[in-house]
Amino acid sequence: MRKALIGLIVAATALTPAAALAQRGNRGGAEQNAEQRVQRMQQRNEAREQRQEARQQRQEARQQPAPQQQAQRQERRAQRQQQVVQRQQQVAQRDRGGDRQGRGDRRPDRPARQPSIYPDAWQGNPNDPRLRNYQRLERQNRQQGRQDRREDRREWRQDRREDRRDWRQDRRQDRREWNRNWRNDRRYDWRSWRNSNRHIFRGSRYYSPYRNYGYNRFSIGIFLEPLFYSNRYWIGDPWQYRLPPAYPGTQWVRYYNDVLLVDVYTGEVLDVIHDFFW
């Protein structure tokens, strides 16, 4: 009996430090998890602040006055026109110089082509050692010519991509600037003008550009087929109907008795007036 009691006391003494160690380990893990949660919360707060700053910057950029945006757009267009003039001058200079001599000014890092010591076909002894030198120079000239053409095509494609990107950016900017609040301007009160000048709005019969095509009620944002906004349907004088002027690249177009403002490059409908004509 005494031996059994001594064994129980020894076992309880051995288990007590282990339980204390386990409890301390659990407390340390909980503290580490709490620190990680605090760090994650700080990271989320920083990311949220960065997003708010970026959103505020975009709003400030959108709220720039219209004259400043117009000036920036005109400056970009002037720069592109100047670049086009410079490229044309470079091409003309290269054509005048002959044999790609004008490219030396445009690409100073390009190595010059070595002149052939035998401009005509080789007519001498085929065993002459100079023949190898002639063939080597001709191969170098051909390789240099191919490299020059590849670089020219690469530059031309890059210029085309930049021009298209600038053009698309300008088109997107123009579409954003179209303000449909022109209806609140008394100068463009076309309803009152129509009530006092009904004969102007009594247009001729409308003929659809496509056979067996009926009227569909179009809305803003759709894209039309090209024949719907061909020049035969353009409204040449919008002020005659008290409509605001269309900016370059767009046209007021008649569609049955409706009037559409269409982007003539993409066919997108930017504004609609239903039942405009009688």
C-alpha positions in Angstrom: 0.0 0.0 0.0 2.8 2.3 0.9 4.6 1.6 -2.4 1.4 2.4 -4.4 1.0 5.8 -2.7 4.7 6.6 -3.3 4.2 5.8 -7.0 1.2 8.1 -7.3 3.0 10.9 -5.7 6.0 10.5 -8.1 3.7 10.4 -11.2 1.8 13.6 -10.1 5.1 15.4 -9.5 6.3 14.5 -13.0 3.1 15.6 -14.8 3.0 19.1 -13.1 6.0 20.6 -15.0 4.8 19.2 -18.3 1.4 20.8 -17.9 3.0 24.1 -17.0 5.2 24.0 -20.1 2.2 23.2 -22.3 0.3 26.1 -20.8 3.2 28.5 -21.4 3.5 27.2 -25.1 -0.2 27.9 -25.7 0.2 31.4 -24.2 3.2 32.1 -26.5 1.3 30.9 -29.6 -1.7 33.1 -28.7 0.6 36.1 -28.3 2.2 35.4 -31.7 -1.2 35.1 -33.3 -2.3 38.4 -31.8 0.8 40.1 -33.2 0.2 38.7 -36.7 -3.4 39.9 -36.6 -2.2 43.4 -35.6 0.3 43.4 -38.5 -2.4 42.3 -41.0 -4.7 45.0 -39.7 -2.0 47.6 -40.2 -1.3 46.4 -43.7 -5.0 46.5 -44.6 -5.2 50.1 -43.3 -2.2 51.2 -45.3 -3.6 49.6 -48.5 -7.0 51.3 -47.8 -5.3 54.7 -47.4 -3.3 54.2 -50.7 -6.5 53.3 -52.5 -8.2 56.4 -51.1 -5.3 58.6 -52.2 -5.3 57.2 -55.7 -9.1 57.6 -55.9 -8.8 61.2 -54.8 -6.1 61.9 -57.4 -8.3 60.5 -60.2 -11.2 62.6 -59.0 -9.0 65.8 -59.0 -7.7 64.9 -62.5 -11.3 64.5 -63.7 -12.4 67.8 -62.1 -9.8 69.9 -64.0 -11.3 72.8 -65.8 -12.3 72.3 -69.4 -10.0 75.0 -70.9 -7.0 73.2 -69.3 -8.0 69.8 -70.7 -8.5 71.5 -74.1 -5.1 73.1 -73.9 -3.5 69.8 -73.0 -5.2 68.0 -75.9 -4.2 70.7 -78.4 -0.6 70.4 -77.1 -0.6 66.7 -77.7 -1.9 67.1 -81.2 0.7 69.7 -82.0 3.4 67.4 -80.8 2.1 64.6 -83.0 1.9 66.8 -86.0 5.5 68.0 -85.3 6.7 64.4 -85.1 5.0 63.6 -88.4 6.7 66.6 -90.1 10.0 65.5 -88.7 9.6 61.9 -90.0 8.6 63.3 -93.4 11.7 65.5 -93.5 13.9 62.5 -92.5 12.4 60.4 -95.3 12.9 63.2 -97.8 16.5 63.7 -96.7 17.2 59.9 -97.0 15.7 59.9 -100.5 17.9 62.9 -101.5 21.0 61.4 -100.0 20.6 58.0 -101.8 21.7 54.6 -100.7 20.3 55.2 -97.2 22.8 57.9 -96.4 20.1 60.0 -94.7 19.8 57.3 -92.1 23.2 58.1 -90.6 21.8 61.3 -89.1 18.7 59.5 -87.7 20.6 56.4 -86.4 24.1 57.4 -85.5 24.7 54.1 -83.8 24.1 52.1 -87.0 27.4 50.9 -88.6 28.0 52.2 -92.1 27.9 49.8 -95.0 31.3 48.9 -96.4 31.7 49.8 -100.1 32.4 47.0 -102.4 35.8 47.1 -104.1 34.3 45.3 -107.1 31.1 47.0 -108.0 30.5 44.7 -111.0 30.3 41.0 -111.1 33.6 39.2 -110.6 35.1 38.6 -114.0 38.6 37.6 -113.0 40.3 34.3 -112.1 38.0 32.3 -109.8 41.1 31.2 -107.9 42.2 34.7 -107.1 42.4 35.3 -103.3 40.7 38.7 -103.8 37.5 36.9 -104.8 37.0 35.8 -101.2 37.4 39.3 -99.9 34.9 40.5 -102.5 32.4 37.8 -101.5 32.8 38.6 -97.8 32.1 42.3 -98.4 29.1 41.5 -100.5 27.7 39.2 -97.8 28.2 41.9 -95.2 26.5 44.5 -97.4 23.5 42.2 -97.9 23.3 41.4 -94.2 23.6 45.1 -93.3 20.8 45.9 -95.8 18.5 43.3 -94.3 19.2 44.6 -90.8 18.5 48.2 -91.9 15.2 47.2 -93.4 14.2 45.2 -90.3 15.1 48.2 -88.1 13.1 50.5 -90.4 10.0 48.3 -90.2 10.4 48.0 -86.5 10.5 51.8 -86.1 7.6 52.3 -88.5 5.5 49.8 -86.5 6.4 51.5 -83.2 5.4 54.9 -84.6 2.1 53.4 -85.9 1.3 51.9 -82.5 2.1 55.2 -80.7 -0.1 57.1 -83.1 -3.0 54.7 -82.7 -2.6 54.8 -78.9 -2.6 58.6 -78.9 -5.6 58.7 -81.3 -7.6 56.3 -79.2 -6.8 58.3 -76.0 -8.0 61.5 -77.7 -11.2 59.8 -78.9 -11.9 58.5 -75.3 -11.2 61.9 -73.9 -13.6 63.5 -76.5 -16.3 61.0 -75.7 -16.0 61.8 -72.0 -16.3 65.5 -72.7 -19.6 65.2 -74.5 -22.1 66.7 -72.1 -25.7 65.7 -72.5 -26.8 68.6 -70.3 -26.9 70.7 -73.4 -30.7 70.2 -73.2 -30.7 72.6 -70.2 -29.3 75.4 -72.4 -32.0 77.7 -73.7 -30.1 78.2 -77.0 -30.8 74.6 -77.9 -34.5 74.4 -77.0 -35.4 72.5 -80.1 -38.9 71.7 -78.9 -40.0 75.3 -78.7 -38.2 76.0 -82.0 -40.1 73.0 -83.6 -43.4 74.3 -82.3 -42.9 77.6 -84.1 -41.2 76.2 -87.2 -42.9 72.9 -88.0 -42.1 73.1 -91.7 -38.4 72.7 -90.9 -38.9 69.4 -89.0 -41.2 68.0 -91.7 -38.4 66.0 -93.5 -38.6 63.9 -96.6 -39.3 60.2 -96.5 -36.6 58.1 -94.9 -35.2 55.3 -96.9 -33.3 52.6 -95.0 -29.8 51.7 -96.3 -30.6 48.0 -96.0 -33.4 46.2 -97.8 -36.3 44.9 -95.7 -35.0 46.6 -92.6 -37.5 48.0 -90.2 -37.3 50.7 -87.5 -35.6 49.8 -84.2 -35.4 52.1 -81.2 -31.7 52.7 -80.7 -30.2 53.8 -77.4 -26.9 55.3 -76.3 -23.9 53.0 -76.3 -24.8 50.7 -79.2 -22.7 50.4 -82.4 -24.3 51.0 -85.8 -23.5 49.5 -89.2 -21.5 52.0 -91.3 -24.3 52.6 -93.9 -26.6 54.0 -91.1 -24.2 57.0 -90.6 -23.0 57.5 -94.1 -22.8 61.1 -95.3 -26.2 60.9 -97.0 -27.9 60.8 -93.5 -25.7 63.6 -92.0 -27.4 66.8 -90.7 -25.2 69.4 -92.2 -26.5 72.4 -90.2 -27.4 71.3 -86.6 -28.2 74.9 -85.7 -31.1 74.9 -88.2 -32.8 72.5 -85.8 -31.3 74.1 -82.7 -29.0 71.2 -82.0 -25.5 71.8 -80.4 -22.5 71.5 -82.8 -20.8 68.1 -83.0 -17.1 68.0 -82.2 -14.7 66.6 -84.8 -15.1 62.9 -85.5 -18.9 62.9 -84.7 -22.0 63.7 -86.7 -25.7 64.3 -86.1 -27.4 61.6 -88.2 -31.0 61.2 -89.1 -32.5 57.7 -88.4 -36.2 57.6 -89.5 -37.7 60.3 -87.2 -34.9 60.1 -84.6 -31.6 62.0 -84.4 -28.4 60.3 -83.4 -25.0 61.7 -82.5 -22.6 59.0 -83.9 -18.9 58.6 -83.7 -18.1 58.2 -87.4 -14.9 56.3 -86.7 -16.4 53.5 -84.5 -20.2 53.8 -85.1 -20.9 54.3 -81.4 -24.1 56.2 -80.6 -23.2 59.0 -78.2 -26.6 60.8 -77.9 -30.2 60.1 -79.0 -33.3 62.2 -79.5 -36.4 60.1 -80.3 -39.4 61.4 -82.4 -37.4 64.5 -83.5 -39.0 64.9 -86.9 -42.7 64.9 -87.7 
